[in-house]
């Protein structure tokens, strides 16, 4: 082999060694259960599904396409184009030599070794294919370069700031393909051969003396990039594929988060730092400290202090929804909080336990939660609706209530939430009911995902919708316009977008919004954190209200007590819970409380 | 050249007193009021702290004084905008009426905090929960008591700082007067129902004015009113037409629960208007979240509004103040306006002739 291939070979080998060391370290962190899962499922259909996903997401980047087609094309052309080159190179050399197991540098610098292949049909096709693939990569590269200067081109408002290693890797990555084109063009210009692309570029006046230096430069760029890869964000390229496999095999996150152990290590290093989560974050530009997921992951990856980035997030789930790699960002944050707040100890042993002597039979158990106490109107309305529909109910937490436990989980105190949960479970199981209805999406998520109750759990918007579908509740269509705010713990967490809208459509008109459903913004006061300054939360609320007020609706409606409480403090348009809307109709405006209207008219105005 | 005219926007205590003072200095006044009658918030009160002075008497004597040849009162006129033109201001109303004047005093006062925003206190949900203003109306018989007439010893609670010193609703300020007002109302309630049990839930008690501290002492010693340091966490319905409240007694470090016949929310002061300032005009708008009271040009020149020559502000439109302070501020502003008009070159001769 020619000495100019040494930088590439050295870089490639080094990358390979580093990757093996790092990956085996991470593998060593797998629990026995996870190892069993991998061993048991490796040779099943799951692997084929994983390969399909790798093809769709790691190479074609279909999810990014949905975010923005230009951004999607950029990622696709770089990844898939390069993949085409690698596959093509292998096939080309295999075909040419008849030996499949030729060394990688032979394929990569094939044109240098064999500038002119016989001009038979198949060679022409291969040459054309190779140059076409290169052109695909170069087109993506051009977009990437333009995006660096004008990010709006790719539909992005915010992009990530990268570390020095990342920028070094990026620079050499950018050099690789133009240098390949130049080197191949020089060779074509001197020796002939080539296809349509070098056919054009070889027309440039190449001096024979520049050919070898260009190949050297190409090889060095490759080498440096490969050396940087395991230490830069480009580690995501190999890692993402392994992560997809691991997830398809059903590997679960390790109980305690360590950034260099188990599935979490693979997830953290699967982040490409693309910054799509930045535009998705409702808290972008809020506060002094940037705590968006890409920064959080970056800090964990580099072993930096990530306490602030882990704690400040409101856990609305927008970034997780938008992440093209599908990293489970919220569980990662909660695990990080568990590590950070392991010192925090609460004592809830004073909570009374319930002895069950007999079980009262009823249709519905209503659970309104702590936030229900902040919104008595919602509770009152829900009870009115039950009465109207002839549904028997018990209000489980009417006098005394125990928190559902989710706020504790969100601060990272999952273990301590257990006691509260078991007490609540006892209360719920002390009734003989058909369903548990909760007016709070936060409680709903906790009950649904973590309680293992003996009865189904539904959110009140779903229950109301069900009652309406069954004809037990009826409302005339009014001429009121509602804009509906999707609570994150109901919308993104459970894809429950239609039930509340169906309810509102029966009572009036639901206006379309520029950001709604899976893209809906956070109200600014999720239970996710209490550490984000109130002022910063209020900024988020302001932005959200701007969207909700877009078409100047008569009412802003939501189905979460926290959202309602937060939005109503700042909104100039009245904010109502979905249950309140139904009990207030038809003359909702006049019915905002007779005394209240009277007071407003006589004194406030 | 004509005699100078001053427009006063808002005929509450500040506007009325400024008008009277200016008229005494031989200056013409256009006094605008959006309600049917002048008097502003004062017309809703029964008695005044700290001396239990009858609010009606004070209001009547003030209104009598404005029937002065120099004062022209325009009621049910809502001012929407003022515009500068050749050293004068054009005042436009909602009905597109226009008035020209040489100076403007903004005395738009305050609104009471909308207690429905603190839904956890149950205002508008449970009939036992009322505002401090509604209580005044119960004192003067314009409103029914929220509990049955048979109850001889009603239990009442007063919640301080509702919508004041509360970052959640964006009102970071102290409304100043609610502390002493709650004390006054509690005493008055005890006078009407001597067997009543009354508790006040407070954060701090700020008895800054003359006679306030004495009144507070009197409430404790003579009327046995309980003062509990701690905010209410919630109010919920309770059996037998009562409202159940939960709070924490932070001095005793103990959670506290009570069943009450009446819960009074001491609603704070919020700005009534927001001045949207443009180059040559000021629009009067409904305040949005966090748009606070009018800022004077500086704290030591508190009567002058920003750098707009001829625009002054008096009273609670600049922030919470007691009635006594408002009256003094209005009189001081009237003097500043007089001095301003005197300085205005065109008016010098006229002023010399008249004085």
Interface residues (C-beta under 8 A of the other chain):
Chain A: X373 X374 X375 X376 X377 X380 X534 X538 X542 X565 X568 X569 X570 X571 X572 X592 X593 X595 X596 X599 X600 X603 X604 X605
Chain B: X34 X41 X44 X111 X112 X114 X116 X117 X119 X120 X122 X124 X125 X126 X131 X133 X134 X167 X168 X169 X170 X233 X234 X235 X236 X237 X286 X288 X289 X290
